[in-house]
Amino acid sequence: MLMGRLIKQANNAINQRMNAFAQQYGLTGTQMSVINFLDHFPGNTCAQREIEREFDIKRSTTTILLQRMEKKGLITRQPSPTNQQSKIVSLTSSGEELIPIVNDYIEKSEICLTDGFDKDSIKKIKQFLQEVNERLNE
């Protein structure tokens, strides 16, 4: 089977599992990923551009994603005090309540993905995927 097709199938399987889990909390897998991402910033707050870069999505797509999260009461978006064109995204207390659930799911998923592989194999797989990503984004 072609390498690209295998990567696509693996990505689809990961997304489907994550979406199925997220659904019970009224979320999508992508929304869970944003919650996890925001958890890595002081005050669970970052610029919208950071989210765009991390998930490699367009500004318009990011805006729609964040508007939906805002509607659910998971985040707030405020104009940046230093740049009025930039938005600052922060988790609300409702969003913060989901952090342990999201992080636990992601940690267990990572274990599931890497189970049965030694550290050297995991390192090589990560290097391979990073190289593929770099080549395709040139």
Backbone torsions as a table, in degrees:
resi	resn	phi	psi	omega
1	MET	NA	149.0	-179.0
2	LEU	-67.9	143.2	-178.5
3	MET	-58.6	-47.0	-179.8
4	GLY	-58.5	-39.9	-179.9
5	ARG	-66.7	-39.8	178.3
6	LEU	-63.7	-42.2	178.4
7	ILE	-63.5	-43.4	179.1
8	LYS	-61.7	-44.1	179.6
9	GLN	-64.2	-41.6	178.2
10	ALA	-63.5	-43.8	178.3
11	ASN	-61.4	-44.1	178.2
12	ASN	-60.6	-43.1	-179.4
13	ALA	-63.8	-43.0	178.7
14	ILE	-61.7	-47.0	-179.3
15	ASN	-63.9	-41.5	-179.6
16	GLN	-64.0	-42.8	178.4
17	ARG	-63.9	-43.3	-178.6
18	MET	-66.3	-43.1	178.3
19	ASN	-62.3	-40.2	179.6
20	ALA	-63.4	-42.3	177.7
21	PHE	-66.5	-45.5	-176.2
22	ALA	-62.4	-32.7	-175.0
23	GLN	-56.5	-35.6	-178.6
24	GLN	-66.9	-15.6	177.1
25	TYR	-107.3	9.9	-179.7
26	GLY	71.5	26.4	-177.5
27	LEU	-118.0	171.9	167.4
28	THR	-109.3	165.4	176.9
29	GLY	-60.2	-39.0	179.5
30	THR	-65.0	-40.3	177.6
31	GLN	-63.4	-38.7	175.1
32	MET	-61.1	-42.6	179.8
33	SER	-63.1	-37.3	178.0
34	VAL	-66.5	-42.3	177.1
35	ILE	-59.0	-46.7	178.4
36	ASN	-60.6	-42.6	-179.6
37	PHE	-63.5	-46.5	-179.6
38	LEU	-63.5	-29.1	179.6
39	ASP	-63.5	-19.5	-178.4
40	HIS	-87.7	3.3	-179.3
41	PHE	-111.7	146.8	175.8
42	PRO	-56.9	131.9	-179.7
43	GLY	69.6	11.9	-179.0
44	ASN	53.6	41.1	-174.1
45	THR	-134.8	136.6	174.5
46	CYS	-154.4	169.9	176.9
47	ALA	-74.6	146.1	178.5
48	GLN	-55.5	-36.0	-179.8
49	ARG	-58.9	-33.2	177.9
50	GLU	-62.7	-39.9	178.9
51	ILE	-67.1	-43.6	177.6
52	GLU	-56.6	-46.1	-178.9
53	ARG	-67.2	-46.3	-176.6
54	GLU	-59.9	-43.4	-175.4
55	PHE	-97.9	0.5	178.1
56	ASP	51.5	53.5	179.2
57	ILE	-124.9	155.3	-178.1
58	LYS	-68.4	159.1	179.5
59	ARG	-58.3	-43.4	-178.6
60	SER	-64.2	-40.7	178.4
61	THR	-64.9	-42.7	179.0
62	THR	-62.4	-42.9	179.9
63	THR	-59.5	-46.1	179.3
64	ILE	-62.2	-46.3	178.4
65	LEU	-56.5	-48.6	-176.5
66	LEU	-71.9	-33.4	175.7
67	GLN	-62.0	-40.4	178.5
68	ARG	-66.1	-39.0	178.1
69	MET	-68.4	-36.1	178.3
70	GLU	-65.4	-42.6	179.2
71	LYS	-60.7	-33.6	178.8
72	LYS	-81.8	-3.5	179.4
73	GLY	78.5	20.4	-177.1
74	LEU	-89.0	-29.3	-177.9
75	ILE	-139.5	166.2	166.5
76	THR	-124.5	153.1	175.3
77	ARG	-127.2	127.1	-179.5
78	GLN	-128.3	150.3	174.3
79	PRO	-62.1	143.0	177.7
80	SER	-66.8	139.1	178.2
81	PRO	-68.4	-21.0	-178.1
82	THR	-99.0	-19.5	-178.2
83	ASN	-148.8	106.8	-175.5
84	GLN	-63.5	-20.2	178.3
85	GLN	-81.4	-14.7	-178.2
86	SER	-98.4	145.4	178.3
87	LYS	-109.2	143.8	174.4
88	ILE	-104.8	127.7	-176.9
89	VAL	-107.6	130.5	179.8
90	SER	-133.8	142.6	173.4
91	LEU	-73.0	141.4	172.1
92	THR	-84.5	176.7	177.2
93	SER	-62.8	-34.6	176.7
94	SER	-64.4	-41.4	176.5
95	GLY	-65.4	-40.2	-179.5
96	GLU	-65.3	-32.3	178.4
97	GLU	-62.7	-25.2	-178.8
98	LEU	-85.4	-11.4	-176.6
99	ILE	-54.3	-50.1	-178.9
100	PRO	-61.9	-37.3	-179.9
101	ILE	-66.9	-47.6	-179.5
102	VAL	-62.9	-48.9	-177.5
103	ASN	-64.8	-37.6	177.6
104	ASP	-64.1	-43.7	178.3
105	TYR	-61.2	-47.0	-177.9
106	ILE	-64.0	-41.1	178.0
107	GLU	-63.0	-44.2	179.0
108	LYS	-66.4	-36.4	177.6
109	SER	-64.9	-41.0	178.9
110	GLU	-62.7	-41.1	177.5
111	ILE	-63.0	-43.1	178.9
112	CYS	-60.7	-42.3	-179.3
113	LEU	-66.6	-35.2	-172.9
114	THR	-100.6	-8.4	-178.5
115	ASP	-57.9	130.3	178.3
116	GLY	93.6	-6.6	177.5
117	PHE	-106.3	140.1	175.2
118	ASP	-78.7	167.1	-175.5
119	LYS	-59.2	-36.8	-179.5
120	ASP	-67.1	-41.4	177.7
121	SER	-63.6	-42.9	179.3
122	ILE	-62.3	-42.2	178.7
123	LYS	-61.0	-42.7	179.6
124	LYS	-66.8	-40.6	178.6
125	ILE	-63.0	-45.2	179.1
126	LYS	-62.4	-43.2	178.4
127	GLN	-60.7	-43.8	179.1
128	PHE	-59.9	-49.6	-178.1
129	LEU	-64.9	-37.6	176.4
130	GLN	-64.5	-40.9	179.4
131	GLU	-65.0	-43.4	177.3
132	VAL	-59.0	-47.1	-179.4
133	ASN	-60.3	-44.3	179.2
134	GLU	-63.0	-44.3	179.7
135	ARG	-61.6	-43.2	-176.3
136	LEU	-75.7	-19.1	179.5
137	ASN	-98.7	7.6	179.3
138	GLU	-70.4	NA	NA
